[in-house]
Amino acid sequence: MKKDITNREDIILMVQTFYDYVQQDPALDHMFNGVAKLDWEKHLPKMHDFWEAIIFKKPGYNGNPMMVHKMLHGQYKFEKSMFITWLELFNKTVDELFEGDHAREAKTRALSIATMIQMKTIYA
């Protein structure tokens, strides 16, 4: 039986594993490394803070993901398939590592986030 997401270390494992998968997907890797040109050493700690805030309602994340995604969409048009793949990889990551209420919450919130970003970019 897998454990639930219970602390920051679990968040870090989830985020690191997820982004390893992202970088193995050609379309998503192109977006993150080619278009966004992410500095992973800076980006990953922000994502740790983001998901810790989402799952545990903990302060610490400072950012505006919608603004960033709108800017990126202006540089390279997002496609629905990218969001489908992103969500599949996220769910795969969570399902491989965890189970429980926080794991379900993470997947539910990821769906909401992907939907909202699509609505504000592709369908705006």
N, CA, C and O atoms as a DFTB+ gen file, in Angstrom:
496 C
 N C O
     1  1       0.843      -1.180       0.000
     2  2       0.000       0.000       0.000
     3  2       0.891       1.247       0.000
     4  3       1.852       1.340       0.763
     5  1       0.554       2.191      -0.862
     6  2       1.295       3.443      -0.951
     7  2       0.814       4.395       0.131
     8  3      -0.307       4.289       0.629
     9  1       1.675       5.311       0.475
    10  2       1.290       6.326       1.457
    11  2       0.719       7.548       0.748
    12  3       0.857       7.698      -0.466
    13  1       0.093       8.396       1.504
    14  2      -0.443       9.647       0.980
    15  2       0.668      10.700       0.957
    16  3       1.736      10.496       1.535
    17  1       0.419      11.791       0.308
    18  2       1.310      12.944       0.335
    19  2       1.121      13.583       1.710
    20  3       0.025      14.031       2.048
    21  1       2.200      13.623       2.503
    22  2       2.045      14.095       3.878
    23  2       2.965      15.247       4.261
    24  3       2.761      15.867       5.305
    25  1       3.981      15.553       3.442
    26  2       4.938      16.580       3.839
    27  2       5.650      17.156       2.611
    28  3       5.410      16.731       1.481
    29  1       6.522      18.123       2.854
    30  2       7.243      18.784       1.764
    31  2       8.126      17.794       0.997
    32  3       8.263      17.903      -0.221
    33  1       8.711      16.850       1.690
    34  2       9.552      15.862       1.009
    35  2       8.737      15.076      -0.020
    36  3       9.235      14.766      -1.102
    37  1       7.501      14.757       0.315
    38  2       6.619      14.076      -0.642
    39  2       6.307      14.980      -1.829
    40  3       6.269      14.525      -2.972
    41  1       6.085      16.259      -1.550
    42  2       5.833      17.229      -2.637
    43  2       7.039      17.286      -3.558
    44  3       6.892      17.259      -4.780
    45  1       8.224      17.364      -2.983
    46  2       9.451      17.431      -3.790
    47  2       9.582      16.188      -4.659
    48  3       9.901      16.295      -5.843
    49  1       9.343      15.018      -4.095
    50  2       9.399      13.775      -4.870
    51  2       8.396      13.807      -6.016
    52  3       8.730      13.456      -7.147
    53  1       7.170      14.226      -5.726
    54  2       6.133      14.294      -6.758
    55  2       6.536      15.250      -7.879
    56  3       6.457      14.901      -9.057
    57  1       6.961      16.442      -7.512
    58  2       7.307      17.468      -8.506
    59  2       8.518      17.037      -9.338
    60  3       8.501      17.144     -10.564
    61  1       9.559      16.553      -8.676
    62  2      10.768      16.138      -9.395
    63  2      10.459      15.002     -10.372
    64  3      10.899      15.022     -11.522
    65  1       9.701      14.020      -9.903
    66  2       9.351      12.877     -10.751
    67  2       8.502      13.331     -11.924
    68  3       8.740      12.921     -13.061
    69  1       7.530      14.163     -11.663
    70  2       6.662      14.675     -12.724
    71  2       7.469      15.408     -13.788
    72  3       7.303      15.146     -14.980
    73  1       8.328      16.310     -13.379
    74  2       9.087      17.074     -14.367
    75  2      10.138      16.231     -15.078
    76  3      10.543      16.575     -16.189
    77  1      10.588      15.139     -14.470
    78  2      11.426      14.188     -15.211
    79  2      10.626      13.609     -16.373
    80  3      11.140      13.495     -17.486
    81  1       9.364      13.242     -16.118
    82  2       8.492      12.742     -17.190
    83  2       8.251      13.817     -18.248
    84  3       8.292      13.536     -19.446
    85  1       8.000      15.040     -17.803
    86  2       7.751      16.147     -18.743
    87  2       8.923      16.294     -19.704
    88  3       8.730      16.473     -20.906
    89  1      10.131      16.219     -19.173
    90  2      11.303      16.428     -20.014
    91  2      11.576      15.256     -20.961
    92  3      12.396      15.368     -21.873
    93  1      10.892      14.139     -20.741
    94  2      11.017      12.997     -21.642
    95  2       9.970      13.028     -22.758
    96  3      10.045      12.243     -23.703
    97  1       8.997      13.931     -22.650
    98  2       7.948      14.050     -23.663
    99  2       8.362      15.129     -24.658
   100  3       8.599      16.268     -24.255
   101  1       8.455      14.802     -25.954
   102  2       8.964      15.775     -26.923
   103  2       8.190      17.091     -26.981
   104  3       8.804      18.156     -27.036
   105  1       6.866      17.043     -26.971
   106  2       6.078      18.276     -27.076
   107  2       6.217      19.129     -25.812
   108  3       6.385      20.346     -25.893
   109  1       6.148      18.497     -24.672
   110  2       6.248      19.252     -23.421
   111  2       7.673      19.716     -23.174
   112  3       7.887      20.833     -22.703
   113  1       8.643      18.880     -23.483
   114  2      10.032      19.290     -23.326
   115  2      10.325      20.512     -24.191
   116  3      11.029      21.429     -23.767
   117  1       9.780      20.517     -25.405
   118  2       9.973      21.681     -26.287
   119  2       9.399      22.945     -25.645
   120  3      10.012      24.010     -25.706
   121  1       8.240      22.824     -25.039
   122  2       7.622      23.994     -24.413
   123  2       8.443      24.462     -23.210
   124  3       8.748      25.649     -23.093
   125  1       8.797      23.551     -22.330
   126  2       9.485      23.930     -21.100
   127  2      10.939      24.330     -21.336
   128  3      11.410      25.323     -20.781
   129  1      11.647      23.563     -22.154
   130  2      13.069      23.840     -22.371
   131  2      13.340      24.701     -23.596
   132  3      14.280      25.496     -23.603
   133  1      12.514      24.545     -24.639
   134  2      12.739      25.310     -25.861
   135  2      12.113      26.687     -25.829
   136  3      12.794      27.682     -26.074
   137  1      10.827      26.760     -25.529
   138  2      10.105      28.035     -25.551
   139  2      10.318      28.803     -24.245
   140  3      10.767      29.949     -24.263
   141  1      10.001      28.181     -23.130
   142  2      10.105      28.866     -21.836
   143  2      11.561      28.994     -21.370
   144  3      11.900      29.877     -20.581
   145  1      12.405      28.102     -21.871
   146  2      13.815      28.100     -21.485
   147  2      13.974      28.152     -19.959
   148  3      14.674      29.002     -19.409
   149  1      13.303      27.218     -19.315
   150  2      13.296      27.192     -17.856
   151  2      14.680      26.964     -17.276
   152  3      15.469      26.170     -17.788
   153  1      14.946      27.667     -16.217
   154  2      16.083      27.385     -15.352
   155  2      15.528      26.456     -14.282
   156  3      14.887      26.913     -13.336
   157  1      15.766      25.169     -14.424
   158  2      15.145      24.167     -13.562
   159  2      15.537      24.357     -12.098
   160  3      14.740      24.071     -11.204
   161  1      16.756      24.836     -11.845
   162  2      17.176      25.052     -10.457
   163  2      16.326      26.124      -9.772
   164  3      16.149      26.087      -8.554
   165  1      15.804      27.066     -10.536
   166  2      14.926      28.096      -9.977
   167  2      13.463      27.677     -10.041
   168  3      12.686      27.968      -9.131
   169  1      13.090      26.991     -11.121
   170  2      11.693      26.633     -11.332
   171  2      11.192      25.572     -10.344
   172  3      10.103      25.706      -9.786
   173  1      11.973      24.538     -10.135
   174  2      11.500      23.435      -9.299
   175  2      11.189      23.862      -7.863
   176  3      10.151      23.459      -7.339
   177  1      12.030      24.653      -7.203
   178  2      11.639      25.108      -5.850
   179  2      10.342      25.926      -5.850
   180  3       9.575      25.865      -4.890
   181  1      10.094      26.688      -6.919
   182  2       8.824      27.415      -7.016
   183  2       7.663      26.442      -7.113
   184  3       6.611      26.660      -6.512
   185  1       7.853      25.368      -7.869
   186  2       6.792      24.366      -8.000
   187  2       6.602      23.599      -6.688
   188  3       5.484      23.203      -6.359
   189  1       7.676      23.392      -5.948
   190  2       7.529      22.771      -4.624
   191  2       6.645      23.659      -3.749
   192  3       5.718      23.176      -3.098
   193  1       6.941      24.961      -3.738
   194  2       6.140      25.905      -2.949
   195  2       4.695      25.952      -3.439
   196  3       3.761      25.974      -2.637
   197  1       4.518      25.967      -4.773
   198  2       3.184      26.030      -5.354
   199  2       2.337      24.841      -4.897
   200  3       1.224      25.023      -4.404
   201  1       2.865      23.625      -5.060
   202  2       2.078      22.439      -4.727
   203  2       1.915      22.267      -3.220
   204  3       0.916      21.711      -2.763
   205  1       2.875      22.732      -2.461
   206  2       2.709      22.697      -1.009
   207  2       1.583      23.640      -0.592
   208  3       0.797      23.318       0.299
   209  1       1.508      24.798      -1.232
   210  2       0.416      25.739      -0.956
   211  2      -0.926      25.152      -1.382
   212  3      -1.921      25.295      -0.671
   213  1      -0.955      24.502      -2.521
   214  2      -2.195      23.909      -3.039
   215  2      -2.686      22.772      -2.135
   216  3      -3.852      22.739      -1.741
   217  1      -1.799      21.862      -1.821
   218  2      -2.212      20.648      -1.108
   219  2      -2.378      20.884       0.392
   220  3      -3.317      20.373       1.003
   221  1      -1.473      21.652       0.982
   222  2      -1.497      21.828       2.437
   223  2      -1.978      23.209       2.865
   224  3      -1.968      23.536       4.052
   225  1      -2.403      24.027       1.884
   226  2      -2.883      25.384       2.191
   227  2      -1.820      26.166       2.978
   228  3      -2.136      26.925       3.893
   229  1      -0.575      25.963       2.601
   230  2       0.547      26.568       3.310
   231  2       1.045      27.794       2.548
   232  3       1.210      27.726       1.330
   233  1       1.287      28.909       3.230
   234  2       1.821      30.090       2.542
   235  2       3.259      29.834       2.080
   236  3       3.938      28.938       2.581
   237  1       3.695      30.624       1.132
   238  2       5.077      30.497       0.685
   239  2       5.231      30.632      -0.812
   240  3       6.319      30.932      -1.301
   241  1       4.144      30.412      -1.551
   242  2       4.239      30.551      -3.010
   243  2       3.926      31.991      -3.395
   244  3       2.892      32.545      -3.021
   245  1       4.832      32.572      -4.142
   246  2       4.620      33.906      -4.704
   247  2       4.797      33.802      -6.206
   248  3       5.896      33.534      -6.692
   249  1       3.745      34.009      -6.922
   250  2       3.829      33.930      -8.375
   251  2       2.475      34.143      -8.989
   252  3       1.453      34.174      -8.304
   253  1       2.487      34.290     -10.301
   254  2       1.254      34.479     -11.055
   255  2       1.294      33.529     -12.249
   256  3       1.639      33.933     -13.359
   257  1       0.937      32.250     -12.014
   258  2       1.051      31.278     -13.102
   259  2       0.195      31.622     -14.316
   260  3       0.581      31.316     -15.444
   261  1      -0.958      32.252     -14.106
   262  2      -1.806      32.584     -15.257
   263  2      -1.108      33.584     -16.164
   264  3      -1.124      33.423     -17.384
   265  1      -0.504      34.601     -15.599
   266  2       0.198      35.597     -16.392
   267  2       1.347      34.951     -17.179
   268  3       1.542      35.244     -18.358
   269  1       2.090      34.087     -16.524
   270  2       3.213      33.417     -17.185
   271  2       2.711      32.569     -18.349
   272  3       3.301      32.593     -19.429
   273  1       1.633      31.823     -18.142
   274  2       1.117      30.968     -19.210
   275  2       0.526      31.782     -20.361
   276  3       0.651      31.393     -21.523
   277  1      -0.108      32.896     -20.050
   278  2      -0.613      33.764     -21.129
   279  2       0.540      34.309     -21.962
   280  3       0.446      34.376     -23.187
   281  1       1.628      34.699     -21.299
   282  2       2.793      35.200     -22.010
   283  2       3.390      34.104     -22.905
   284  3       3.716      34.356     -24.065
   285  1       3.526      32.912     -22.371
   286  2       4.065      31.806     -23.160
   287  2       3.162      31.462     -24.333
   288  3       3.642      31.166     -25.427
   289  1       1.852      31.500     -24.103
   290  2       0.901      31.229     -25.185
   291  2       1.054      32.263     -26.302
   292  3       0.842      31.947     -27.473
   293  1       1.417      33.480     -25.949
   294  2       1.674      34.511     -26.952
   295  2       2.909      34.211     -27.788
   296  3       2.996      34.631     -28.942
   297  1       3.850      33.496     -27.219
   298  2       5.083      33.141     -27.933
   299  2       4.924      31.871     -28.756
   300  3       5.502      31.735     -29.834
   301  1       4.130      30.943     -28.229
   302  2       3.969      29.635     -28.859
   303  2       2.585      29.120     -28.481
   304  3       2.323      28.818     -27.317
   305  1       1.727      29.025     -29.443
   306  2       0.328      28.671     -29.171
   307  2       0.212      27.284     -28.550
   308  3       0.674      26.286     -29.104
   309  1      -0.424      27.259     -27.374
   310  2      -0.701      25.990     -26.718
   311  2      -1.720      25.207     -27.538
   312  3      -2.557      25.782     -28.232
   313  1      -1.631      23.904     -27.444
   314  2      -2.606      23.018     -28.071
   315  2      -3.241      22.164     -26.976
   316  3      -2.599      21.846     -25.975
   317  1      -4.481      21.803     -27.169
   318  2      -5.197      20.998     -26.173
   319  2      -4.437      19.716     -25.863
   320  3      -4.426      19.264     -24.718
   321  1      -3.807      19.130     -26.865
   322  2      -3.073      17.874     -26.651
   323  2      -1.955      18.029     -25.619
   324  3      -1.623      17.077     -24.912
   325  1      -1.380      19.224     -25.535
   326  2      -0.323      19.464     -24.554
   327  2      -0.878      19.361     -23.134
   328  3      -0.227      18.811     -22.246
   329  1      -2.067      19.885     -22.929
   330  2      -2.693      19.831     -21.612
   331  2      -3.106      18.406     -21.256
   332  3      -3.009      17.985     -20.103
   333  1      -3.565      17.677     -22.263
   334  2      -3.935      16.274     -22.036
   335  2      -2.710      15.487     -21.597
   336  3      -2.767      14.723     -20.634
   337  1      -1.607      15.676     -22.303
   338  2      -0.369      14.975     -21.961
   339  2       0.132      15.401     -20.595
   340  3       0.530      14.558     -19.791
   341  1       0.117      16.712     -20.320
   342  2       0.565      17.237     -19.030
   343  2      -0.229      16.578     -17.891
   344  3       0.343      16.135     -16.895
   345  1      -1.541      16.524     -18.057
   346  2      -2.400      15.955     -17.025
   347  2      -2.189      14.445     -16.894
   348  3      -2.172      13.919     -15.781
   349  1      -2.030      13.755     -18.002
   350  2      -1.765      12.311     -17.949
   351  2      -0.471      12.024     -17.196
   352  3      -0.413      11.110     -16.373
   353  1       0.568      12.810     -17.482
   354  2       1.849      12.609     -16.801
   355  2       1.747      12.947     -15.312
   356  3       2.342      12.272     -14.472
   357  1       0.995      13.989     -14.997
   358  2       0.816      14.355     -13.590
   359  2       0.096      13.236     -12.843
   360  3       0.537      12.807     -11.777
   361  1      -1.006      12.773     -13.405
   362  2      -1.775      11.700     -12.758
   363  2      -0.951      10.420     -12.638
   364  3      -0.995       9.741     -11.611
   365  1      -0.200      10.094     -13.688
   366  2       0.673       8.916     -13.664
   367  2       1.665       9.028     -12.512
   368  3       1.880       8.069     -11.770
   369  1       2.265      10.204     -12.369
   370  2       3.242      10.433     -11.300
   371  2       2.605      10.219      -9.932
   372  3       3.124       9.466      -9.107
   373  1       1.490      10.880      -9.700
   374  2       0.828      10.760      -8.399
   375  2       0.427       9.308      -8.142
   376  3       0.656       8.785      -7.052
   377  1      -0.166       8.662      -9.135
   378  2      -0.628       7.285      -8.951
   379  2       0.523       6.312      -8.681
   380  3       0.363       5.356      -7.923
   381  1       1.680       6.554      -9.301
   382  2       2.832       5.676      -9.073
   383  2       3.396       5.823      -7.661
   384  3       3.910       4.864      -7.086
   385  1       3.295       7.017      -7.118
   386  2       3.971       7.315      -5.860
   387  2       3.069       7.295      -4.627
   388  3       3.516       6.932      -3.538
   389  1       1.803       7.682      -4.790
   390  2       0.960       7.956      -3.628
   391  2      -0.471       7.468      -3.833
   392  3      -0.908       7.186      -4.949
   393  1      -1.182       7.379      -2.709
   394  2      -2.621       7.199      -2.723
   395  2      -3.168       7.801      -1.434
   396  3      -2.487       7.836      -0.409
   397  1      -4.396       8.268      -1.505
   398  2      -5.005       8.866      -0.327
   399  2      -5.654      10.200      -0.656
   400  3      -5.714      10.605      -1.816
   401  1      -6.130      10.867       0.359
   402  2      -6.876      12.117       0.175
   403  2      -6.049      13.217      -0.476
   404  3      -6.525      13.886      -1.394
   405  1      -4.821      13.412      -0.015
   406  2      -3.993      14.465      -0.609
   407  2      -3.608      14.117      -2.048
   408  3      -3.521      15.005      -2.896
   409  1      -3.380      12.850      -2.323
   410  2      -3.068      12.436      -3.690
   411  2      -4.255      12.731      -4.616
   412  3      -4.078      13.244      -5.721
   413  1      -5.450      12.405      -4.156
   414  2      -6.648      12.712      -4.960
   415  2      -6.818      14.218      -5.122
   416  3      -7.179      14.692      -6.199
   417  1      -6.558      14.971      -4.056
   418  2      -6.655      16.429      -4.122
   419  2      -5.669      16.996      -5.134
   420  3      -6.015      17.904      -5.889
   421  1      -4.461      16.479      -5.159
   422  2      -3.456      16.946      -6.119
   423  2      -3.945      16.727      -7.550
   424  3      -3.826      17.620      -8.390
   425  1      -4.487      15.558      -7.828
   426  2      -4.973      15.264      -9.184
   427  2      -6.185      16.125      -9.541
   428  3      -6.306      16.591     -10.674
   429  1      -7.074      16.335      -8.581
   430  2      -8.240      17.191      -8.831
   431  2      -7.804      18.619      -9.111
   432  3      -8.312      19.261     -10.031
   433  1      -6.869      19.113      -8.324
   434  2      -6.390      20.478      -8.515
   435  2      -5.628      20.617      -9.829
   436  3      -5.724      21.652     -10.490
   437  1      -4.872      19.591     -10.216
   438  2      -4.166      19.627     -11.501
   439  2      -5.162      19.726     -12.652
   440  3      -4.934      20.474     -13.603
   441  1      -6.251      18.989     -12.578
   442  2      -7.295      19.083     -13.598
   443  2      -7.872      20.493     -13.649
   444  3      -8.055      21.048     -14.733
   445  1      -8.156      21.072     -12.500
   446  2      -8.697      22.432     -12.446
   447  2      -7.713      23.441     -13.034
   448  3      -8.105      24.333     -13.787
   449  1      -6.443      23.296     -12.689
   450  2      -5.412      24.204     -13.191
   451  2      -5.289      24.089     -14.703
   452  3      -5.266      25.100     -15.405
   453  1      -5.210      22.868     -15.204
   454  2      -5.089      22.662     -16.655
   455  2      -6.309      23.225     -17.380
   456  3      -6.175      23.843     -18.437
   457  1      -7.480      23.017     -16.825
   458  2      -8.712      23.525     -17.435
   459  2      -8.717      25.043     -17.462
   460  3      -9.036      25.645     -18.487
   461  1      -8.366      25.664     -16.349
   462  2      -8.371      27.121     -16.262
   463  2      -7.352      27.749     -17.218
   464  3      -7.648      28.743     -17.882
   465  1      -6.171      27.176     -17.284
   466  2      -5.165      27.742     -18.186
   467  2      -5.612      27.598     -19.637
   468  3      -5.395      28.505     -20.440
   469  1      -6.224      26.486     -19.979
   470  2      -6.766      26.332     -21.326
   471  2      -7.829      27.381     -21.617
   472  3      -7.837      27.994     -22.684
   473  1      -8.720      27.580     -20.660
   474  2      -9.811      28.548     -20.853
   475  2      -9.284      29.967     -21.048
   476  3      -9.857      30.748     -21.808
   477  1      -8.184      30.298     -20.357
   478  2      -7.637      31.661     -20.413
   479  2      -6.626      31.848     -21.532
   480  3      -6.177      32.969     -21.774
   481  1      -6.260      30.772     -22.220
   482  2      -5.307      30.898     -23.325
   483  2      -5.923      30.413     -24.632
   484  3      -6.239      31.219     -25.507
   485  1      -6.093      29.120     -24.767
   486  2      -6.589      28.561     -26.033
   487  2      -7.982      29.078     -26.374
   488  3      -8.251      29.435     -27.521
   489  1      -8.861      29.118     -25.383
   490  2     -10.259      29.441     -25.653
   491  2     -10.642      30.877     -25.283
   492  3     -11.824      31.216     -25.232
   493  1      -9.635      31.715     -25.027
   494  2      -9.916      33.107     -24.643
   495  2     -10.300      33.945     -25.857
   496  3     -10.570      35.139     -25.723
